[in-house]
Amino acid sequence: MNPIMTEICRAFEELGRPYQKIEHAASHTSEQSAQARVAGGGPLVIGAKPLLLKATVRGNAQFH
C-alpha cells in the first residue's frame, strides 16, 4: 500500500472513524470515479479526491 494511504488509514483507525477503502484504476473524470466506486461496492454519492500541495516553509519545499 502507498505510504500516504497507510498514514491516512492509520489516522482514521486511531480516531476510531469508520471508513471503506476502494481501490481502482486511475480515473480522469468525476463520472469515471463514480462508476469505479459503484463497481467496488461503494455508494455513488460518496467519494474523496486526493489533494497534493507543495508548501515552502523556511526555504524548504515539501509536499503535503
C-alpha positions as CSV (number, residue, x, y, z in Angstrom):
1,M,0.0,0.0,0.0
2,N,1.1,3.6,-0.7
3,P,2.8,5.1,2.4
4,I,0.5,8.1,2.3
5,M,-2.6,5.9,2.1
6,T,-1.2,3.9,5.0
7,E,-0.9,7.1,7.1
8,I,-4.4,8.2,6.2
9,C,-5.9,4.8,7.1
10,R,-3.9,4.8,10.4
11,A,-5.3,8.2,11.3
12,F,-8.9,7.0,10.7
13,E,-8.2,4.0,12.9
14,E,-6.6,5.9,15.7
15,L,-9.6,8.3,15.7
16,G,-12.0,5.4,15.7
17,R,-13.6,6.6,12.5
18,P,-15.2,4.1,10.1
19,Y,-14.0,4.1,6.5
20,Q,-14.1,2.0,3.4
21,K,-11.2,1.9,1.1
22,I,-12.0,1.1,-2.6
23,E,-9.0,0.7,-4.9
24,H,-9.5,1.2,-8.6
25,A,-7.6,2.2,-11.7
26,A,-6.8,5.9,-12.3
27,S,-9.8,7.9,-13.4
28,H,-9.8,11.2,-15.3
29,T,-13.3,12.4,-14.7
30,S,-15.8,12.5,-11.9
31,E,-18.1,10.2,-13.8
32,Q,-15.3,7.6,-14.1
33,S,-14.6,7.9,-10.4
34,A,-18.3,7.4,-9.6
35,Q,-18.5,4.3,-11.8
36,A,-15.4,2.9,-10.1
37,R,-16.9,3.5,-6.6
38,V,-20.1,1.7,-7.5
39,A,-18.2,-1.2,-9.2
40,G,-16.1,-1.5,-6.0
41,G,-19.2,-1.8,-3.8
42,G,-19.3,1.7,-2.6
43,P,-22.1,4.2,-2.8
44,L,-22.4,6.5,-5.8
45,V,-22.7,9.7,-3.8
46,I,-19.7,9.4,-1.5
47,G,-16.1,9.9,-2.6
48,A,-12.9,11.7,-1.9
49,K,-10.2,13.2,-4.1
50,P,-6.6,13.3,-3.1
51,L,-5.1,16.8,-2.9
52,L,-1.3,17.3,-3.1
53,L,0.1,20.7,-2.0
54,K,3.6,21.9,-2.3
55,A,4.5,24.3,0.5
56,T,7.7,26.2,1.2
57,V,8.4,26.7,4.9
58,R,11.6,28.5,5.8
59,G,13.0,27.8,2.4
60,N,12.3,24.1,2.5
61,A,9.8,22.9,-0.1
62,Q,7.7,20.0,1.0
63,F,4.7,18.1,-0.4
64,H,1.7,17.7,1.9
